[in-house]
Amino acid sequence: MNFKELANSRRAVNFFDPDKDVPESLLKDMIEMAAKTPSSFNLQPWSLMVLRNSEEKMKLRKLAWDQPKVSEAPVTLIVLADRDAWKKGHPFVERNFKEMVSAGSMTEGQHQWFLDACAGLYGANSEKQQAFACKNTGFFAMSLMFAAKSLGLDTHPMDGFDHEGVRKAFNIPENYWIPILLSVGYFKQDKTLMPPKWRKTVEEIVVKF
């Protein structure tokens, strides 16, 4: 499947087959593919909570407008955006710098420059921290959906949920924002797949001021 076919066939499906599981190996492949997503300074401020247990999915469903797909899909992901993933001392920030040194794209002497650049670009205020986390995690979330489709899986992203309720119910630390929930599985074949929604044309997308 080339990218044009992938983009044209990916759909946000509303009905999942609860009896058709997603093997752990397939889910791992999907996440590993999405992990190639580019991010600002390669800081990768994304994480996932993987819900398979029926009780956990029902707990989430109650906080997500009671959407059946949350519990009917074999897997529902809570996608997390780390607003602290630019800070000095953050384990992935420091590892990222070490990896860049190992790769030869930076030197040990640039450590403070790197930290200052991250702080200035992504940590100057709460708005920048939020934008940094959600923008990059949004790239990752879209990659998850395309990766899933390439592996024969279906998905549905959701932002209709009680953010604070989910954070508290699943003990999610304050530094994480939750951009979306993502159900993953297989479309229930006895349901009707609605026609694709309209999309803006190239002429409508390209603007000039």
Summary of the structure (lengths in Angstrom):
residues: 209
radius of gyration: 18.9
end to end distance: 37.9
largest distance: 61.1
contacts: 588
relative contact order: 0.22
helix: 47%
strand: 15%
